[in-house]
Amino acid sequence: MILELHKSLMNKEISAKELTDKYLCAIDSLNPDLNAYVKITRDSALKTADIVDRKIAGGEEIGLLSGIPMSLKDNICTENIETSCCSEILRGFVPPYSATAWQRLMTEGAVMLGKANMDEFAMGCTGESSVFGATRNPHNRDFVAGGSSSGSAASVASKLAVYSLGSDTGGSVRQPSAFCGCYGLKPTYGSVSRYGLIAYASSLDQIGILASSAEDVSLVFDRISGYDPKDSTTCRSHSLCTFDSLNCDINGKRVGIPKELLDKAQGEIKAAVLNFAEKLEKMGVEVELFSMPVLIDALPSYYIIAFAEASSNLGRYDGIRYSDRADSYESIHEMIVKTRTQSFGKAVKKRIITGTFVLSEGYYDKFYAKAQKVRKALSEKFTEVFGKYDVILTPTTPKTAFKLGETAVDKEAAFFADLCTVPANLAGIPALSLPCGKTGLGLPVGVQLLADKWQENLILNIANMYEKLTKDDSIAGRGWVL
């Protein structure tokens, strides 16, 4: 879509201001029901569009993302624009600087329509813990949009943004992409700067992209990735350009499907994964099942590590530097306790308390140190597996979108929602969720492609080739047996 819109802008078939107006009108109409946006940046969006139009009128060259309307998750800092992480404790916080990823898009002339809804501090898988209320699924308003990047996924899926930037700590880009039927990339850890991304778990967090095609994801990724001196985890030695690899032949590539994750998926999702495998075989890809038991151990290890890092990162929110503090208190300690009690939601408090516990004396070795050992074993196993397979194929989620309120009753379902996505964060490898059909209820199904570090070009190319192939259903395959 980005290339088509860019062509229309350059041919003056539509102006950037007219394009922006169309999206803003759509937001005015649909957002009250969907709740995908928590803040609309109408004035700055139109101002940016006017600048792009003047450049085009003057014959200046513009970037491919110039004038293209997009949304930004509310935990990515935007200078002079409120960034609240959809939490009461940061309500009214206006950053004095912009995140590097957003700064790079701004420099190219991207039009930000607004800040997207999310689970509070990116802690959740349904989008329901936001202080602004839940985001609803564009395909069925009785279901959630997923989390934590709920608004990002809903804005793309409902055509209220061409693309969106989200964050992914354990699946927060990929899971809502699967629930809403769009593409979602969690890049290699260190490929995109985290400067200006409000931290949940620093060793797991990564800014990702949500869009309606692999091509659009690729175009955005190529522009926001790269070394940043403000983030020491970014890498100097890897300069990624995925767009030029989108139409490469994938004949002879090897894809493995781990039985452990496939067996945990509900029937319709399992069928979608195997149908995807069948399509890959039509393109000459070798596909086979294999076993990787350590994948099941990733989930509890992830929660221990993520909660521990969250308890550390969220210690700064004390009522002194951020948020309105408690009205009455007799000591600094009481002020901090009261402020955090009244301003953090239940999901955040749970993670802080659990994380503090696993880091405490007598429990550090029992929980946190053991979780790190599992993380190391998982990374080593991935290295071994990628010596045999180019790509790993899994479900994105074990189930399709939850009903609103469902996980409040079935807490185990929420826990297992990240089963297929957390391994990529623990290992720091790239992973892409892409739509692969719908269930009988009309809910989207997502499948996930994982590759070795710095191999975003490979999974985006396979997704792009699959997208092209599925436009022609006349090619017969041998089929898979459930």
C-alpha positions as CSV (number, residue, x, y, z in Angstrom):
1,M,0.0,0.0,0.0
2,I,2.8,2.4,0.8
3,L,4.3,2.3,-2.7
4,E,0.9,2.8,-4.3
5,L,0.1,5.8,-2.0
6,H,3.6,7.3,-2.7
7,K,2.9,7.0,-6.4
8,S,-0.5,8.7,-6.1
9,L,1.1,11.5,-4.1
10,M,3.9,12.0,-6.7
11,N,1.4,11.9,-9.6
12,K,-0.7,14.5,-7.7
13,E,-3.7,12.2,-7.9
14,I,-4.2,13.0,-4.2
15,S,-2.5,15.5,-1.9
16,A,-0.9,14.5,1.4
17,K,-3.4,16.8,3.1
18,E,-6.4,15.1,1.4
19,L,-5.0,11.7,2.3
20,T,-4.6,12.7,5.9
21,D,-8.1,14.2,6.0
22,K,-9.5,10.9,4.8
23,Y,-7.8,9.0,7.6
24,L,-8.8,11.5,10.2
25,C,-12.4,11.4,9.1
26,A,-12.3,7.6,9.3
27,I,-10.9,7.9,12.8
28,D,-13.7,10.3,13.8
29,S,-16.2,7.8,12.6
30,L,-14.8,4.5,13.8
31,N,-12.5,5.2,16.8
32,P,-15.3,5.9,19.3
33,D,-16.3,2.3,18.9
34,L,-12.9,0.6,18.4
35,N,-10.9,2.7,20.9
36,A,-7.7,2.2,18.8
37,Y,-6.5,5.7,19.5
38,V,-6.1,7.4,22.8
39,K,-4.9,10.7,21.4
40,I,-5.5,12.2,17.9
41,T,-2.7,14.5,16.8
42,R,-4.8,16.3,14.2
43,D,-3.0,19.6,14.0
44,S,0.5,18.2,13.7
45,A,-0.6,15.6,11.2
46,L,-2.1,18.2,8.9
47,K,0.9,20.5,9.4
48,T,3.3,17.7,8.3
49,A,1.0,16.9,5.3
50,D,1.2,20.5,4.2
51,I,5.0,20.4,4.3
52,V,5.0,17.3,2.2
53,D,2.6,18.9,-0.3
54,R,4.8,22.0,-0.6
55,K,7.8,19.8,-1.4
56,I,6.0,17.9,-4.1
57,A,4.7,21.1,-5.6
58,G,8.2,22.5,-5.6
59,G,9.6,19.4,-7.4
60,E,11.5,18.2,-4.4
61,E,12.3,14.5,-3.9
62,I,10.5,13.0,-1.0
63,G,11.0,9.7,0.8
64,L,8.6,6.7,0.4
65,L,7.1,7.3,3.8
66,S,6.6,11.0,3.3
67,G,2.9,12.0,3.7
68,I,1.9,8.4,4.6
69,P,-0.5,8.4,7.7
70,M,0.5,6.1,10.6
71,S,0.0,5.5,14.3
72,L,2.4,5.2,17.2
73,K,2.0,3.1,20.3
74,D,1.6,5.2,23.4
75,N,4.9,4.0,25.0
76,I,7.1,5.5,22.3
77,C,8.2,9.0,23.3
78,T,7.0,11.9,21.2
79,E,8.4,15.4,21.9
80,N,5.7,17.8,23.1
81,I,3.0,15.2,22.7
82,E,1.7,13.3,25.7
83,T,3.0,9.7,26.1
84,S,1.2,8.0,28.9
85,C,1.8,4.2,28.5
86,C,-2.0,4.2,29.0
87,S,-1.3,4.4,32.7
88,E,-2.7,6.7,35.3
89,I,0.8,7.3,36.7
90,L,2.0,8.8,33.4
91,R,-1.2,10.6,32.5
92,G,-0.1,14.1,31.4
93,F,3.5,13.2,30.8
94,V,4.9,15.2,27.9
95,P,8.4,13.9,26.9
96,P,11.1,16.6,26.1
97,Y,12.5,14.4,23.3
98,S,11.4,11.8,20.7
99,A,12.3,8.2,20.4
100,T,14.9,7.5,17.7
101,A,12.6,5.3,15.7
102,W,9.9,8.0,15.6
103,Q,12.6,10.7,14.9
104,R,13.7,8.8,11.9
105,L,10.2,8.6,10.5
106,M,9.6,12.2,11.3
107,T,12.7,13.2,9.3
108,E,11.3,11.4,6.3
109,G,8.0,13.2,6.6
110,A,5.8,10.5,8.1
111,V,2.3,11.7,9.2
112,M,1.5,10.6,12.8
113,L,-2.3,10.5,13.2
114,G,-2.2,9.8,16.9
115,K,-1.0,7.7,19.8
116,A,-2.4,4.1,19.8
117,N,-4.0,2.4,22.8
118,M,-2.2,-0.4,24.6
119,D,-2.1,-2.5,27.8
120,E,-0.8,-0.4,30.7
121,F,3.0,-0.3,30.4
122,A,2.7,-3.0,27.7
123,M,1.8,-5.6,30.3
124,G,-0.9,-7.7,28.9
125,C,-2.2,-9.8,26.0
126,T,-5.7,-8.4,25.5
127,G,-5.5,-4.6,25.5
128,E,-8.0,-4.5,28.4
129,S,-5.6,-3.1,31.1
130,S,-5.4,0.4,29.5
131,V,-6.6,3.2,31.7
132,F,-8.5,4.4,28.6
133,G,-10.5,1.2,28.3
134,A,-10.1,-1.8,26.0
135,T,-9.5,-1.8,22.3
136,R,-12.1,-3.8,20.3
137,N,-11.3,-6.2,17.5
138,P,-12.2,-4.7,14.1
139,H,-13.5,-8.1,12.9
140,N,-15.9,-8.6,15.8
141,R,-16.4,-5.9,18.5
142,D,-17.2,-8.6,21.1
143,F,-13.6,-9.7,21.0
144,V,-10.3,-8.2,22.1
145,A,-7.7,-6.8,19.7
146,G,-4.9,-8.5,21.5
147,G,-2.0,-6.9,23.4
148,S,-0.1,-5.1,24.3
149,S,-0.1,-3.2,21.0
150,S,-3.9,-3.4,20.7
151,G,-4.4,0.0,19.2
152,S,-1.6,-0.3,16.7
153,A,-3.1,-3.6,15.4
154,A,-6.7,-2.3,15.4
155,S,-5.7,0.9,13.6
156,V,-4.0,-1.0,10.8
157,A,-6.6,-3.7,10.5
158,S,-9.5,-1.2,10.4
159,K,-7.6,1.1,7.9
160,L,-7.3,3.9,10.4
161,A,-3.5,3.9,9.7
162,V,-1.3,2.6,6.9
163,Y,1.2,1.2,9.4
164,S,2.0,1.5,13.0
165,L,5.0,1.2,15.4
166,G,4.5,-1.0,18.4
167,S,6.7,-2.7,21.0
168,D,7.2,-6.4,21.5
169,T,8.5,-7.8,24.8
170,G,7.0,-11.3,24.6
171,G,4.7,-11.1,21.6
172,S,3.1,-7.7,21.9
173,V,3.4,-6.9,18.2
174,R,2.8,-10.4,16.8
175,Q,-0.1,-11.5,19.0
176,P,-2.4,-8.5,18.3
177,S,-1.4,-8.8,14.6
178,A,-2.6,-12.4,14.6
179,F,-5.8,-11.4,16.4
180,C,-6.5,-8.6,14.0
181,G,-5.3,-10.1,10.7
182,C,-2.3,-7.9,9.9
183,Y,1.5,-8.4,9.6
184,G,3.6,-7.8,12.7
185,L,7.4,-7.9,12.9
186,K,9.5,-8.2,16.0
187,P,13.0,-7.5,14.7
188,T,16.4,-8.9,15.9
189,Y,17.2,-7.4,19.4
190,G,19.5,-4.5,18.7
191,S,18.4,-3.9,15.1
192,V,16.1,-1.0,16.1
193,S,17.0,1.6,18.7
194,R,15.0,1.4,22.0
195,Y,16.0,5.0,22.9
196,G,12.7,6.7,23.8
197,L,10.8,3.4,24.2
198,I,9.5,3.4,27.8
199,A,10.9,0.2,29.2
200,Y,9.0,-2.8,30.5
201,A,11.8,-5.5,30.4
202,S,14.9,-4.0,28.8
203,S,16.6,-7.2,27.7
204,L,13.4,-8.3,25.9
205,D,11.8,-5.1,24.6
206,Q,12.0,-4.3,20.9
207,I,10.2,-1.8,18.7
208,G,8.3,-3.5,15.9
209,I,6.2,-2.8,12.9
210,L,2.5,-3.6,12.1
211,A,1.2,-3.2,8.5
212,S,-1.1,-4.7,6.0
213,S,1.6,-6.4,3.9
214,A,5.1,-7.8,4.2
215,E,6.2,-5.2,1.7
216,D,5.0,-2.3,3.9
217,V,6.7,-3.9,7.0
218,S,9.9,-4.1,5.0
219,L,9.8,-0.5,3.9
220,V,9.3,0.8,7.4
221,F,11.8,-1.5,9.0
222,D,14.6,-0.5,6.6
223,R,14.0,3.1,7.6
224,I,13.9,2.7,11.4
225,S,16.6,0.1,11.8
226,G,20.3,0.7,12.2
227,Y,22.9,1.8,14.7
228,D,22.1,4.5,17.3
229,P,24.8,6.0,19.6
230,K,22.0,6.7,22.1
231,D,21.3,2.9,22.5
232,S,24.3,0.8,23.3
233,T,22.5,-2.4,22.3
234,T,22.2,-1.4,18.7
235,C,24.8,-2.9,16.4
236,R,27.3,-1.1,14.1
237,S,28.2,-4.1,12.0
238,H,24.8,-4.9,10.6
239,S,23.1,-2.6,8.0
240,L,19.9,-4.3,7.1
241,C,18.1,-3.7,3.8
242,T,15.2,-6.1,3.5
243,F,13.2,-4.5,0.6
244,D,15.7,-5.6,-2.1
245,S,15.3,-9.2,-1.0
246,L,11.5,-9.4,-1.2
247,N,11.2,-11.2,-4.5
248,C,14.0,-13.7,-4.2
249,D,13.5,-17.3,-5.1
250,I,12.8,-19.4,-2.0
251,N,13.1,-22.8,-3.8
252,G,15.2,-25.2,-1.7
253,K,14.8,-23.3,1.6
254,R,14.3,-25.5,4.6
255,V,11.5,-24.9,7.1
256,G,11.0,-26.7,10.4
257,I,7.8,-26.9,12.4
258,P,8.3,-27.7,16.1
259,K,5.8,-30.3,17.2
260,E,5.6,-28.9,20.8
261,L,4.0,-25.6,19.7
262,L,1.9,-27.1,16.9
263,D,0.4,-29.6,19.3
264,K,-0.6,-26.8,21.7
265,A,-2.7,-25.0,19.1
266,Q,-6.4,-25.3,18.7
267,G,-7.7,-27.2,15.6
268,E,-8.3,-24.3,13.3
269,I,-4.9,-22.7,14.0
270,K,-3.1,-26.0,13.6
271,A,-4.9,-26.5,10.2
272,A,-3.8,-23.0,9.1
273,V,-0.1,-23.7,9.9
274,L,-0.2,-26.9,8.0
275,N,-2.0,-25.2,5.1
276,F,0.7,-22.6,5.1
277,A,3.3,-25.4,5.0
278,E,1.5,-26.9,2.0
279,K,1.7,-23.5,0.2
280,L,5.4,-23.3,0.9
281,E,6.0,-26.7,-0.6
282,K,4.3,-25.5,-3.8
283,M,7.2,-22.9,-4.0
284,G,9.8,-25.6,-3.6
285,V,10.4,-25.2,0.1
286,E,11.3,-28.3,2.1
287,V,9.1,-28.6,5.2
288,E,9.3,-31.1,8.0
289,L,8.2,-31.5,11.6
290,F,10.9,-31.6,14.3
291,S,11.1,-31.6,18.1
292,M,12.4,-28.8,20.3
293,P,11.3,-29.5,23.9
294,V,13.0,-26.5,25.4
295,L,10.4,-24.3,23.7
296,I,7.9,-25.3,26.4
297,D,10.3,-24.1,29.2
298,A,10.5,-20.7,27.6
299,L,7.2,-19.4,28.9
300,P,7.8,-19.6,32.7
301,S,11.4,-18.4,32.2
302,Y,10.1,-15.4,30.2
303,Y,7.7,-14.4,33.0
304,I,10.4,-14.6,35.7
305,I,12.8,-12.5,33.7
306,A,10.3,-10.0,32.4
307,F,8.7,-9.5,35.8
308,A,12.1,-9.1,37.5
309,E,13.2,-6.4,35.0
310,A,9.8,-4.7,35.3
311,S,10.2,-4.4,39.0
312,S,13.5,-2.6,38.4
313,N,12.4,-0.4,35.5
314,L,9.2,0.7,37.2
315,G,10.9,1.8,40.4
316,R,11.3,5.3,39.0
317,Y,7.6,6.0,39.1
318,D,7.3,7.3,42.6
319,G,5.2,10.4,42.6
320,I,8.3,12.7,42.7
321,R,9.4,12.8,39.1
322,Y,6.3,11.6,37.4
323,S,2.5,11.6,38.0
324,D,0.3,13.3,40.5
325,R,1.3,12.2,43.9
326,A,-1.0,11.0,46.7
327,D,-2.9,13.9,48.4
328,S,-2.0,13.1,52.0
329,Y,1.0,11.4,53.6
330,E,3.3,11.7,56.6
331,S,6.6,10.5,55.1
332,I,8.3,10.1,51.7
333,H,7.9,6.3,52.0
334,E,4.1,6.6,52.6
335,M,3.8,9.1,49.7
336,I,5.5,6.6,47.3
337,V,3.4,3.7,48.5
338,K,0.2,5.6,48.2
339,T,1.0,7.1,44.9
340,R,2.0,3.7,43.3
341,T,-1.1,2.0,44.9
342,Q,-3.5,4.5,43.4
343,S,-1.9,5.0,40.1
344,F,-0.7,1.6,38.9
345,G,-3.3,-1.0,37.6
346,K,-3.6,-4.5,38.9
347,A,-1.6,-6.1,36.1
348,V,1.4,-3.8,36.7
349,K,1.3,-4.2,40.5
350,K,1.3,-8.0,40.0
351,R,4.4,-7.9,37.9
352,I,6.2,-5.5,40.2
353,I,5.5,-7.7,43.3
354,T,6.3,-10.9,41.6
355,G,9.5,-9.5,40.0
356,T,10.7,-8.1,43.4
357,F,10.0,-11.5,45.0
358,V,12.1,-13.5,42.4
359,L,15.0,-11.1,42.9
360,S,14.9,-11.2,46.7
361,E,17.5,-12.9,48.9
362,G,16.9,-16.7,49.0
363,Y,14.9,-16.7,45.8
364,Y,17.2,-15.2,43.3
365,D,19.0,-18.5,42.6
366,K,15.9,-20.5,42.8
367,F,14.0,-18.5,40.2
368,Y,15.8,-15.7,38.4
369,A,19.2,-17.5,37.9
370,K,17.5,-20.7,36.8
371,A,15.4,-18.8,34.3
372,Q,18.5,-17.2,32.8
373,K,20.0,-20.7,32.4
374,V,16.9,-21.8,30.5
375,R,17.3,-18.7,28.3
376,K,20.9,-19.6,27.5
377,A,19.9,-23.2,26.7
378,L,17.1,-21.9,24.4
379,S,19.4,-19.6,22.5
380,E,22.0,-22.4,22.0
381,K,19.2,-24.7,20.8
382,F,18.1,-22.1,18.3
383,T,21.7,-21.8,17.0
384,E,21.7,-25.5,16.5
385,V,18.3,-25.7,14.8
386,F,19.2,-22.9,12.4
387,G,22.1,-24.9,11.3
388,K,19.5,-27.3,9.8
389,Y,16.6,-25.1,8.9
390,D,16.5,-21.6,7.4
391,V,13.2,-20.8,9.1
392,I,11.0,-22.1,11.8
393,L,7.2,-22.1,11.3
394,T,4.8,-22.0,14.3
395,P,1.4,-20.8,15.2
396,T,1.5,-17.2,16.4
397,T,-0.9,-17.9,19.2
398,P,-2.4,-21.1,20.5
399,K,-5.9,-19.6,20.3
400,T,-7.7,-16.9,18.3
401,A,-8.9,-13.7,19.9
402,F,-10.4,-13.8,23.4
403,K,-13.9,-12.5,24.1
404,L,-13.9,-9.3,26.0
405,G,-13.6,-10.2,29.7
406,E,-12.7,-13.8,29.1
407,T,-9.2,-13.7,30.6
408,A,-10.5,-12.2,33.8
409,V,-12.3,-15.5,34.4
410,D,-9.8,-17.8,32.6
411,K,-6.4,-16.5,33.8
412,E,-4.6,-19.6,32.6
413,A,-5.6,-18.7,29.0
414,A,-3.9,-15.4,29.3
415,F,-0.8,-17.0,30.7
416,F,-0.5,-19.4,27.7
417,A,-1.4,-16.8,25.1
418,D,2.4,-15.9,24.7
419,L,3.5,-19.5,24.5
420,C,4.6,-19.3,20.8
421,T,6.0,-15.8,20.8
422,V,8.2,-15.5,23.9
423,P,11.0,-17.8,22.6
424,A,12.0,-15.2,20.0
425,N,12.3,-12.4,22.6
426,L,14.4,-14.6,24.9
427,A,16.8,-15.5,22.1
428,G,16.8,-12.1,20.5
429,I,15.9,-13.4,17.1
430,P,13.5,-11.9,14.5
431,A,9.9,-13.2,14.2
432,L,7.1,-12.2,11.9
433,S,3.4,-12.9,12.3
434,L,1.3,-12.9,9.1
435,P,-2.4,-13.6,8.5
436,C,-3.3,-17.1,7.3
437,G,-7.1,-17.3,6.9
438,K,-10.0,-17.0,9.4
439,T,-11.9,-19.3,11.7
440,G,-15.6,-20.2,11.3
441,L,-16.4,-17.2,13.5
442,G,-14.6,-14.9,11.1
443,L,-11.7,-14.3,13.5
444,P,-8.2,-14.0,11.9
445,V,-5.6,-16.7,12.3
446,G,-1.9,-15.9,12.3
447,V,1.2,-18.0,11.7
448,Q,4.7,-17.1,12.7
449,L,8.1,-17.3,10.9
450,L,11.3,-17.2,13.0
451,A,14.8,-16.9,11.6
452,D,18.4,-16.6,12.9
453,K,19.6,-13.1,14.1
454,W,19.7,-10.4,11.3
455,Q,17.7,-12.6,8.9
456,E,14.6,-10.3,8.7
457,N,15.0,-10.3,4.9
458,L,14.4,-14.0,4.8
459,I,11.2,-14.2,6.7
460,L,9.8,-11.0,5.0
461,N,10.6,-12.5,1.6
462,I,8.9,-15.8,2.4
463,A,5.9,-13.9,3.7
464,N,5.8,-11.7,0.6
465,M,6.1,-14.8,-1.7
466,Y,3.3,-16.5,0.2
467,E,1.1,-13.4,-0.2
468,K,1.6,-13.5,-3.9
469,L,1.0,-17.2,-4.2
470,T,-2.3,-17.1,-2.3
471,K,-3.7,-14.8,-4.9
472,D,-3.7,-17.8,-7.2
473,D,-5.5,-20.8,-5.6
474,S,-5.4,-22.9,-8.8
475,I,-2.1,-24.5,-7.8
476,A,-2.8,-27.9,-6.1
477,G,-0.7,-29.2,-3.3
478,R,-0.2,-32.6,-1.7
479,G,-1.8,-31.5,1.6
480,W,-1.0,-32.2,5.2
481,V,-2.7,-34.7,7.5
482,L,-3.7,-33.4,11.0
